[in-house]
Amino acid sequence: MSEKEASSPDHRRLGQELDLFVFSDLVGSGLPLWTPRGTLVRNLLDDYVWEMRQKHGYEKVEIPHITKKDLYETSGHWDKFKDDLFRITTREGHEFAMKPMNCPHHTQIYARRPWSYREMPQRYANSTMCYRDEQSGELNGLSRVRAFTQDDAHVFCRESQVREEFLKIWDIIEEFYGRFGFSLTIRLSFHDPKEPEKYLGDKQRWALAESTLRAMAEERDADTREGIGEAAFYGPKLDFMAKDSLGREWQVATIQLDLNLPERFDLTCVNEKGEKERIVMIHAAIMGSIERFMSVLLEHLGGTLPLWLSPLHVHILPVSDKHADYARTILQALKNAGIRAEIAEGDSLGKRIREAKTSKIPYLIVLGDEEVGAQTATLEGRAGKIGAFPIAEIVSRLHTEIQTRA
Ligand SMILES: [Zn+2]
């Protein structure tokens, strides 16, 4: 490996150094396996998104990872995506597929009963794995995989509710990407009126949907541009582009308005006049794919995860064996406060400090004769020594930093 390769952030190398994920020849390419540390990071990201969704009235749902072919024939995905699907024939000869997305399944949860306009919108959140049979040559670390987790959500609502629901998702996206220091720009992805045959649904509905999106962007004073011809065939969307620390631009979240699936699955609610009213669907993943987001995040941060997202918060370093008891007391105090800590023993202090820095542990707690005597410990952050404090103070300082996702 050249010096340049060693220093440029590659999420595959960072993932290995931080012990987050692994690939196995026996399992197959494009199928990442998540270690305990990697799983922890994924769950922390997912919990964060869920916390924000919950405030906006989302509810969790769960679905099987396979379906009869019939679902995708109705949704239209069988025609469009049948070559990308992992297909299964049962012993009774029925054809099934692994799900490449969750929307069709979710429509069937919505369709379980009639809904009054008073109960709208219905908002379903579901972080779950999807499967696409990508070609081997196109697979690349976590950026392009065959099994990926969507932090997916679908809002079933009336056309009059689109604006409010979009704005809620927009808030979540801004908070989420802002927290990691990404700057966002937005593309209003609209249909191309010169190619009407490429899009579904009547002109009027498109015009209304697009003007709603445009007004929203103006109102928010967002950094937006219009992308004519960038709409999905089933509706316009807001695409969010994140600029990372290396100046690269990634398409991350999207909010998509869907006029098609409600039509295909005949999804309605009963309006104020007692009539059936066609609803619309909003697709609203925040990270998109957790795998792809992690590849972007790891490279953006050069592997230096913020404290709340670090698999391990603290290494406790007793200067010598005789400080081991005190180190265990500190460990217990940290653990009681939900802080993920380990004692690093054995090697020389210098070596242990270097190792902790290589594995990007956010904090070190060093203790020797002086600290045991004063019942304190010396706290060291990534930028260097912070000082000696009573244990309770260290616990409360780290606890606050974790809770606030600083
Ligand atoms: Zn969807």
Residues whose N, C-alpha, C, O or C-beta is under 5 A from the ligand:
A	BS01	ZN	C103 H283
